[in-house]
Amino acid sequence: MTADHGDRVDGADLDAWWDFDDPAASADRFRQALAVLPADRPVIAAELTTQLARALGLAGDGAGASALLDQVDTSTPVVQARVALERGRLLRSGGAPEAAVPFFRTALDAAGSAGEEYLTVDALHMLAIVLPDEADELTGQALIVTSRSADPRVRRWAGALRNNLGWSHHDAGDHQGALRQFEGALEVYLEHGTAEQVHIAHWSVARALRSLGRHDEALAIQSRLSQDDAPDGYVEEELAELYEALGRPDEATHHRHRAQHLLPPS
């Protein structure tokens, strides 16, 4: 395991060490990276510490995460941006999104000072989450950054941004706008994403189609996901809804039972 790529942590390493479904394992990998890091790499150490703090926060140890962030030297803009991002995320996950706003704004300013496109987009993305009334504008700013970037990691952000914006439109009843964003996210993930991201993007497109009453098109997508990908209770749930809407109750019941078997108890 290496973390030494000059005076900055390597983004590909961060991607490899992160598993957001298993933050405890991610925390262990960041501890290992810190343990083997040469002492003359303070900026890398600081960046890794912020990621360890994030992993602790996701694992439910907000106090431990905050204590780690207190130890980080924020004299460089990139570290200041990372610390502010993680403090904001801790506040948001702790139920205080309004209190997180100034931290995300600090992160945005610091990332800009550092010329950090990835962190700039991350800060705009978090601001869009905690400021829903400004989400379209903030997401638009972030998409401008991704479209102009030569960095594949930055360009990949466009998938998550369009997905989030799609759900904002969907929740507001703008199902056609949601479909456009979900289709945009799918296009990004087909080029830059993982198999899971492509699967979810197809599911989201089909979900918007169902909301638009385009049941046959939605059914074709969800049926293909059910046949070709790993079993997914959310796909089965959608198939049940679609068969119900199409007047096919026996098939709806079949898929509803499959969904109940696959999904955790609510």
Residue pairs with C-beta under 8 A, 6 or more apart in sequence:
1 29
1 32
1 33
1 36
2 13
2 33
2 36
3 9
3 10
3 13
3 33
3 34
3 36
3 37
3 41
3 44
3 48
4 37
4 38
4 41
4 44
5 13
5 44
7 41
7 43
7 44
8 43
8 44
8 47
8 78
9 44
9 47
9 48
11 118
11 151
11 153
12 153
13 33
14 51
15 153
17 26
17 29
17 30
17 33
17 51
18 26
18 51
18 55
19 25
19 26
20 26
20 58
23 54
23 55
23 56
23 57
23 58
23 59
24 55
24 59
26 51
26 55
26 58
27 52
27 55
27 56
27 59
30 48
30 49
30 51
30 52
30 55
31 52
33 48
34 45
34 48
34 49
34 52
37 44
37 45
37 48
42 73
43 76
43 78
43 79
46 72
46 73
46 74
46 76
46 79
46 82
47 78
47 79
47 82
49 68
49 69
49 71
49 72
50 68
50 69
50 72
50 79
50 82
50 83
50 85
50 86
51 82
52 68
53 64
53 65
53 66
53 68
53 69
53 86
54 65
54 86
54 89
56 62
56 64
56 65
56 68
57 65
57 86
57 89
57 90
57 93
58 93
62 90
62 93
62 94
65 86
65 90
66 87
66 90
69 83
69 86
69 87
69 90
72 79
72 83
73 79
74 80
74 83
76 114
77 110
77 111
77 113
77 114
77 116
78 110
78 111
78 114
78 116
78 119
80 106
80 107
80 110
81 106
81 107
81 108
81 110
81 111
81 114
81 116
81 119
81 123
82 107
82 119
84 103
84 104
84 106
84 107
84 110
84 123
85 103
85 104
85 107
85 119
85 122
85 123
85 126
87 100
87 103
88 100
88 101
88 103
88 104
88 107
88 126
88 130
89 100
89 126
91 97
91 99
91 100
91 103
92 100
92 126
92 129
92 130
97 129
97 130
98 130
100 126
100 130
101 127
101 130
101 131
104 123
104 126
104 127
104 130
105 123
105 127
107 119
107 122
107 123
107 126
108 120
108 123
108 124
108 127
110 119
111 119
111 120
111 122
111 123
112 120
117 145
117 149
117 151
117 154
118 151
118 153
118 154
118 157
120 142
120 145
121 142
121 145
121 146
121 154
121 157
121 161
122 157
124 138
124 139
124 141
124 142
124 145
125 138
125 139
125 142
125 157
125 160
125 161
125 164
127 134
127 138
128 134
128 135
128 138
128 139
128 142
128 161
128 164
128 165
129 135
129 164
131 138
132 168
135 164
135 165
135 168
136 165
136 168
139 161
139 164
139 165
142 157
142 161
143 158
143 161
143 162
145 154
146 154
146 155
146 157
146 158
146 161
147 155
147 158
149 155
152 192
155 188
155 192
156 188
156 192
156 193
158 184
158 185
158 188
159 185
159 188
159 189
159 192
159 193
159 197
159 201
160 185
162 181
162 182
162 184
162 185
162 188
163 181
163 182
163 185
163 200
163 201
163 204
165 181
166 177
166 178
166 179
166 180
166 181
166 182
166 184
166 185
166 204
166 208
167 178
167 204
169 175
169 177
169 178
169 181
170 178
170 207
170 208
170 211
175 208
175 211
175 212
176 212
178 208
178 211
179 205
179 208
179 209
179 212
182 201
182 204
182 205
182 207
182 208
183 205
185 201
185 204
186 198
186 201
186 202
186 204
186 205
189 197
189 198
189 201
190 198
190 201
193 201
195 229
199 225
199 229
199 232
202 221
202 224
202 225
203 221
203 222
203 225
203 232
203 234
203 235
203 238
205 221
206 217
206 218
206 221
206 222
206 225
206 238
207 218
207 238
209 215
209 217
209 218
209 221
210 218
210 238
210 241
210 242
210 245
215 242
215 245
215 246
216 246
218 238
218 242
219 239
219 242
219 243
219 246
222 235
222 238
222 239
222 242
223 239
225 232
225 235
226 232
226 235
226 236
226 239
229 235
231 258
231 262
232 262
233 258
233 259
233 260
233 261
233 262
233 263
234 259
234 263
236 255
236 256
236 258
236 259
236 262
237 255
237 256
237 259
237 263
239 251
239 252
239 255
240 252
240 253
240 255
240 256
240 259
241 252
242 252
243 249
243 251
243 252
243 255
244 252
